[in-house]
Amino acid sequence: MSRITTVCGDIKPEELGMTTMHEHTIFKTLMLIKAVLGNGTAKQGLSKDQKSDAVEESQSNKEEKIPKGAALGLIKMMCLNPALKKSKEDYYTQELIEFKKVGGQSLVDATPIGGHVNMKKIQKLSKNSGVNIIAGIGYYVEPVIPKKLVRGGEDAMMEVLSKGIEHGIGQSGVKPGFIKCALSMVRDGKISAIEMMSMRACARIAKKYGMSLHIHTAYPLTYEMILGAADVLTNEIGIKPERVLICHIDGDSIRFMNPNLEINEKGYNSSLALELLKRDFNIDLDGWGMAMQGKEKGLAQDEARFQLLKELVEAGYAGQICLGHDVANKMTGKQAGAYGYTRFPTFVPQRMKEEGMNEASYHQMTVENPARILAY
């Protein structure tokens, strides 16, 4: 019998309900800071069969990094926000309650290895809010993948994942419900060999246990790079594309995190999304309500995001699309004056109604698809 593994134990797929498919709750912010600043493992060696593809971290890639001044300014803004006066536990419990008020029943926490807190805290969030939380296990971008795992190669990465799936994350005993990896860094015109190694390890473990694989994607990856990685998954690893959720496709498809993107008059480019959907992959549009960019710009981004969604739904792909917000800190929370986990549940159904779209497709994207993808 198929089940979905939440931080409080297994539930039946039909118990999942309305789900946001890519979020974060309490996690170690040091991991995010390291990722933004680009410190970490880039100079570590790969396993012997990977060394020919590896390239050491080079300052020649400065244009691919977020300037340290901008990153530090963002961190300063986060620290000065009044919302930080609450403990993380109290803050995120209330955020989850706000999500529940707009019909939310379940949340996918995409925090990877290195960002996990004691998972008993996440378990407590779920119990106190009444929202199911499905935790992930896996690896984030190259700079924050543990050095010893880079040295150990795919086998070492797979061993850690297997241990977490079978015995729980850390010492908590809380088990993950899906596998996460990230593709983001470019070396000599190719996706980082370390991140590709991580993706292979995660895909093999996802295939072994029957769990879904969720993949972070981001600029400066090109469409060709992302589609090339998709080919590796299906042709080399043999994982079924319907067991894969490729995240941040809206960030790849609207003028948001991809400044070089050629867009149409509605502000988006649907070519990557359509190609992945044609290949039977699932995609996540998970940047709804990104108010850190400023509410006016955020509203414009959400409209472009909605127009992209509308085209994909009208093309018949509602059965492969999920939605989320990628909340990553208190500044994006409802208590901080932003939207938190409440933006797409209030914005998308209203816009669909205004456009005369079939309301059943919203249920498909937020209830049926998450249950299918997360069940194993």
N, C-alpha and C positions, 0 to 999 in steps of 0.2 A: 504494500500500500504506500503510495507517495505521501510525503509529508514536507512541511516547511519548518526549518529549525530556527526558532527565535531564541533570544537570550534567556527566556524563561522556560524553554523546552519546546518540543515539537507540537505543531498544530496541523490540522487538516487544511489543504489549500482553500477550501470554501470558507474557512474562518478568517482568512487574511483581510478581506474587505478593501476599502479604498486605501491605496498605498502610494507614498512618495518614494521613488526608486533610487534616489541618490542624495544623501544628506550626511551630515556629521553631527554628533552631539558632543559629549565631553571627550576631548583628546589632548594629547601632549602637544602644546603649541610649538615647542622647540623643534619638532620634526618639520613643521611648516616653515619656520624661520630658516632652518638649514636648507630646505629645498629652494626657498626664494633667493637666498644669498648664494646658492651654488656651491656650498662646502660639501666635503664628504669623500665619496669613494671613487671618483673618476680615475685616479691614478692607480687603483688596485688592479692586479692581474686577473685574467680569466682562466678557466680550465684550459688544458692544452689544446683541445679541439676547437676552442673559441678564440684563441690568441690571435690567429691571423686576421680576425675581423675587428679586434679591439683597437681602440685609439686612445692614448692618454689624454686626460683633460688638458686643454690648451687655452691660453689667453687669447688666441686668435679667434675664439668664439664669443668675444665680449658682446657682440651685437645681439646674441641670442639670450643674454641674461637681463633680468630686471635690474636697473641701476640700484646700487645699495642705498643711495640717498632716498629714493622713492620707497624702497622697502622699509627703511627705518622710519620714514615719515608715516607710513601706514601703521606700523607697530605703535608709534607714539599716539596716533589718533585712537587706536584701540584701547590703549591704557588710560586715556583721558575720558573715555566715554562713561557717563554716569551709570550705564547699565552694568558695568563691571563691579558695582558695589555689592551686588548679589553674589552668593556663592554659585559656582557652576551648576551644582546639583539643583539648587532652587530655581536658577534661571532657566535651565533646559527643561525641568519639569513643567514650568509654566508655559514654555514655548510648545511643548507637546500637548498640553491642555488646550492651547489656542488652536493647534492643528485639529484636535478632536472636535472642537466647536464647529469647524467648517466641514465636518464629515470624515476626517481622517481616522483611520483605524490601525494602520501599520506604517512603519518607517524603516527604510534600508539605510543602515549606518555604514558608509563605505570607507571607514578609517582603516588604514593598513598597518602592518607590523611597523613598529617604531612610533606609532601614534597612539597605540592602545594604552588606556589607563587600566587600573584594576577593573575588570569587566563586571565585578559585583556592583559597581557604581552605575553602570549602564543597565544592569538588571533591575536595580532599584528605581531608576528613572522610568522604566517600563511599568513596573508594578504601581508606582505612585501616580502615574499619568493615565494608566489604562490603555496605552498605545503599545501594540506589538513592536518590538525592535528586532530586526534581523541584522546581526553583526557580520562583518566580512573579515577574512584573513588573506594576506597577500602582501605585495610589495608596491611601493610608490616609485617616484622618479629616481634616476641613477644616483644623485648625490646623497640620498638617505637610505639606500639599500645597505644593510650591514656588511662591513668589509669582509668579515670571515665567511659570509655566504657567497660573496663575489669570488673569493679565492677558492671556495669549495665547488663552485659551479652549479649546474642544474641539480645534481644529486643532492647537494647540501640544501638547496632551496626547497626541493621537494620533500626532503625529510622533515624540515621544520613545519611545512604546511600539513603534512600527514599527521604529525604529532598534535598540532592544534586542532585538527578536525576530529581526531579520535579521542583526545584527552581534554580538550578545552584550551582556550587562549590564556597563555601565561600559567599561573597557578590557580586560576579562578574556577576551572571546571566548566566555564561557560563556553558553549560550542558555537562556531560560526555557521552561517547558513549559505555562504557563497564565497567565491574566490575572486580576488581583486589584483590587477596589475596595472602598470602605467606605461604609456608610450608618449614621450614628450621631448627628449633631447636628441639633437642631430649632431653627428660626427662625420666629417668628410662627405657630406651629402647623403648620409644614410642614418636611419634610426640607430641610436646608441646600441652597440653590441651587448652591453650589460642589460639594457632594458629588453632587448630581444630575447636574451637568455632567460630573464625573469618571466617574460610572457610565455615562452615555451614550457618552463617549469610549472607555471600556474595552469596552463592549458592541459598539460598532461595529468596534473592532479585533479582538475575539474572533471576530466574525462574518466579518470579512475573511479571517482566517488559519485559520478553522475550529477555533480553540482554545477550551477551556472558560473560562467566566467564573465566578470565585468571589467571593461578596459577603459581607463582614463586616456583620453587623447587631447592634444593641445598644440597650438602654434608653437614652434615653426614647422611642425610636420606638414608635408604637402599631402594632397589627396592621393597621389601615387604611392607615397610611403604607407599611408593607412591601408590602402587597398592591397599593397604588397604584404603587409602584416596579416591581413585577412586571408590571403592566399596561403601563407605559412600555416595558419590555424587549420584550414580545411584540407590542404594537400599534403602537408608534412605531419601534422599532429593528428589529423583525422577527427577533430571535434566537430560536432554538428553545429552549423551556424545558428540554428534556433536555440542553442544552449549558451549563446554568447550575446551579451548586451554591450554595445559600444557606446560609451558615454560622451557627453559634451559635444554631440553633433551639432547642436545649435551654436555653440561657441566656435565650431569650425565653419559654420555656414552663414552667419550674419556678421556684420561689421562691428565686432565686439572684441574678441581676443585674436582676431585674424586681420590685421591692418592692410595686408596686401590682397585681400579677397576681391575679386570682381563680382559685383552684386547687381541684381536687377533693380527696377524702379521701386520695388517694395522693400528693398534693403536686405535681400538674402540671395544665396546661391544654393540650389537644391541638388546639384549634381552628385555630390558625395553621398548624401542621404539616400537618394534614389538608387544609386549603384549598390550600396550596402543592402538596402531592402530587397532589391532584385536578386541578390545572392542569398536571401533568406536570413540575414542577420537581424537582430533586434537593435534598435537605436534608442537613446535616451536624449530628450530635450530637457535639460535640467538646470537651466540658468534663469528660470522665471523669478522676477522680482529682484534682480541684482542691484539693489539700491545703493551699494557702496560706490557705484558710478555716478550717483546723484539721481534723484527721483525722476527728473525730467528726461534724462538720457535713458534711465531704466525703463520708463514707459514706452519710449520709442523702440528700444530693443525688444520689449515684450510684444509690441505690435508686429515687428518684423518676424519675431519668433513665431507668433500666431499665424502669420501669413504663410510661413514655411510649413507649419503644422497643417494648415488648411489644404495646401497643395498635396501634401503626402496622404492625408486622409481621403481626399477626393480621388486620389490615384488608386485607392483601394488598400492602403497599407496600415490601417488602424490596428490591425492584429499584430503588429510588430513594433509599436511605438509605446514608450513609457515616458513619464513626466517626473520632474523633481526640481529642487531649488539649489542644491549644493551649498547649504548653509554651513559656514566654516568658522564662524566666530560670533560673539555676542552682538557686534555691530550690525549684522544682517538679521537680527532677531526682531520680532514684533515689539518687544518691550523697549527696544532701542529706537523705535520710530520707523523701522523698515517693515518687511513683510514676514520674515521668518519662514515657517513652513506653510503659510496660508495663501500665498499668491496664486498659484495655478488653480487651487480649488475654487477660488472666487472669480478669477479673471477668465479662465478658459471656457467654462460652461456658459458664462454670460456672452462672450464674444461668439461662441458657436451658435447660440440662440439668435443673436443679432444677424448672423450670416446665413441663417436657415439651414444649418448643418444637422445631420442626424445625431441626436443626443445619445443614442446607443453607442456611438464610437467613443464617447468620453468614458463610459463605463468599461468598455473594452480596454482602453489605454490605462486606466487607473485601478481596475479590479481584476479583470480576466487575464491580461498579459502578465502583470506581476505574479499572480498565482501560478500561471504556467511556467514562467521562467524560474521562480524560486523553488518550485516543487522538485523533489528528487527521491 
